[in-house]
Amino acid sequence: MLDQVQELLTTHELLPQDLPAGTHTRAAVVAPLFEYNGELGIVLIKRSENIGVHRGQIGFPGGMVEPRDNQDLLQTALREAEEELGIIPSEITILGRLSDRHTVVSGILVSPFVGEISFPYSFSPDPFEVESFHSISLKSLLETRHGAERSFDLPEPVYLLRTFPVWGLTARIIMELADVLEPVL
């Protein structure tokens, strides 16, 4: 199934961005996918209250480009996944990428990558950055959208991860991923 995911991501046309004028702070995230019992699963984190403008929110492992990344956005995504969840870069296979997204609240331009990890994976989250992590069936997460949109006063789309709303940039990335992977979901 993950071979099909890679093929779908490879042929997916990235969406053009209508960005506000000026330079943008760059960041990158990785959406870790895994296969379990014939279904695709995804890993999300709940950010701690310690750092960042997105504290306490559900998202993907990722963060800001740092000088040591040499402006390589994939390097940023892999470094952040290792720092936040302990995912060793050599143990994630990048399957493709999704469209760059501009965060409305913080004005950051984020590049999302999709990667495959083994399941189960021995995560070692950094407690300063990550309050918790959640592995969930992608299909199950997508099914929460209709109820979540009515339950929270947040801009659409909204998904529900247990009792936490998944919204904003993360929800838009999930929506694009679901559109791309529809044939295998």
C-alpha positions in Angstrom: 0.0 0.0 0.0 2.8 2.4 0.8 4.2 1.9 -2.7 0.8 3.2 -4.0 1.1 6.1 -1.6 4.5 7.0 -3.0 3.2 6.8 -6.6 0.2 9.0 -5.8 2.4 11.6 -4.1 4.9 11.5 -7.0 2.2 12.3 -9.6 0.4 14.8 -7.3 0.5 18.4 -8.7 1.5 20.8 -5.9 -0.9 23.7 -5.4 0.4 27.2 -6.2 0.5 29.5 -3.2 -1.0 33.0 -3.2 1.3 34.5 -0.6 1.4 37.9 0.9 4.2 40.1 -0.4 7.6 40.0 1.5 10.0 37.4 2.7 8.7 34.5 4.7 10.1 32.6 7.6 10.5 29.0 6.4 9.7 25.8 8.3 9.1 22.1 7.4 7.2 19.2 8.8 7.0 15.5 8.2 3.7 13.5 8.2 4.8 10.1 9.4 2.7 7.3 7.8 2.7 3.7 8.7 0.7 0.6 7.6 -1.1 -1.5 10.2 -3.6 -4.2 9.5 -4.1 -3.1 5.9 -4.8 0.5 6.9 -2.8 3.7 6.7 -2.0 5.3 10.0 -0.5 8.7 10.8 1.4 10.2 13.8 0.5 13.6 15.2 1.9 15.4 18.2 0.4 17.6 20.8 2.9 20.5 21.3 3.9 21.3 24.8 3.0 24.6 26.4 6.7 25.5 26.7 7.7 26.9 23.3 6.4 28.4 20.1 3.4 30.3 18.8 1.6 27.0 18.3 2.0 25.7 21.9 -0.6 23.2 23.0 -1.8 22.5 19.4 -2.0 19.2 17.5 0.5 19.1 14.6 3.1 17.2 12.8 6.7 17.0 14.0 8.6 19.9 12.4 9.8 23.4 12.9 11.8 26.3 11.7 14.8 26.2 9.3 18.0 26.6 11.3 21.4 27.6 9.8 22.7 24.0 10.2 20.0 22.8 7.7 21.7 24.8 4.9 18.3 25.9 3.6 17.4 22.2 2.9 13.7 21.9 3.9 13.8 18.1 3.9 16.8 18.3 6.3 14.8 20.6 8.5 11.8 18.2 8.6 14.0 15.2 9.4 16.0 17.0 12.1 12.8 18.2 13.8 11.2 14.7 13.7 14.3 13.4 15.4 14.5 16.2 18.0 10.7 16.0 18.8 9.9 12.3 18.5 13.3 10.6 18.3 12.6 9.3 14.7 16.0 8.5 13.3 16.3 10.0 9.8 17.6 6.8 8.3 14.5 5.0 9.6 12.0 7.2 7.7 11.5 6.8 4.0 10.3 10.0 2.3 7.5 9.1 0.0 6.9 12.6 -1.4 5.7 16.1 -0.5 2.6 18.2 -0.3 2.0 21.8 -1.2 3.7 24.5 0.7 1.3 26.2 3.1 1.3 29.6 4.7 0.2 29.8 8.3 -2.4 32.5 8.8 -1.6 33.3 12.5 2.2 33.2 12.5 3.0 34.0 8.8 5.3 31.0 8.3 5.7 29.2 5.0 5.7 25.5 5.8 6.9 22.7 3.5 5.2 19.3 4.3 6.9 16.0 3.5 5.3 12.6 3.8 7.4 9.8 5.2 7.0 6.1 6.0 8.0 4.7 9.4 7.8 1.1 10.7 5.0 0.2 13.1 5.2 0.0 15.9 8.0 2.6 16.3 9.9 3.3 19.5 9.3 7.0 19.8 11.3 9.0 22.4 9.5 12.3 22.5 11.3 15.4 23.9 9.1 16.3 26.9 10.0 20.0 26.6 8.7 20.2 23.1 6.1 17.4 22.9 3.3 16.9 25.5 2.1 13.7 23.8 2.1 11.8 20.5 -0.8 9.9 18.9 -0.9 7.2 16.3 -4.2 6.9 14.6 -5.8 5.4 11.5 -5.9 8.1 8.8 -9.4 6.9 7.8 -10.6 7.2 11.4 -9.2 10.7 11.7 -10.9 11.8 8.5 -14.3 10.5 9.7 -14.2 13.0 12.6 -14.4 16.0 10.4 -18.1 16.5 10.2 -18.7 16.4 14.0 -15.6 18.4 14.7 -16.5 21.3 12.4 -19.8 21.8 14.4 -18.2 21.4 17.8 -15.5 24.0 17.7 -15.5 27.7 16.8 -12.5 27.3 14.5 -11.9 27.9 10.8 -12.6 24.8 8.6 -11.5 22.1 8.2 -11.4 20.7 11.7 -10.7 17.1 12.7 -10.9 15.6 16.1 -8.1 13.6 17.7 -9.6 12.2 20.9 -10.8 15.4 22.6 -8.3 17.7 20.8 -9.3 19.8 17.7 -6.9 19.5 14.7 -7.3 22.7 12.8 -5.4 25.3 10.8 -2.3 24.4 8.9 -2.3 20.8 10.1 -5.9 20.2 9.1 -5.3 21.7 5.6 -2.3 19.4 5.2 -4.4 16.4 6.3 -7.1 17.4 3.8 -4.7 17.6 0.9 -3.1 14.3 2.0 -6.6 12.7 2.0 -7.4 14.1 -1.4 -4.2 12.7 -2.8 -4.6 9.3 -1.1 -8.3 8.8 -1.8 -7.7 5.9 -4.1 -6.1 3.8 -1.3 -8.2 5.0 1.6 
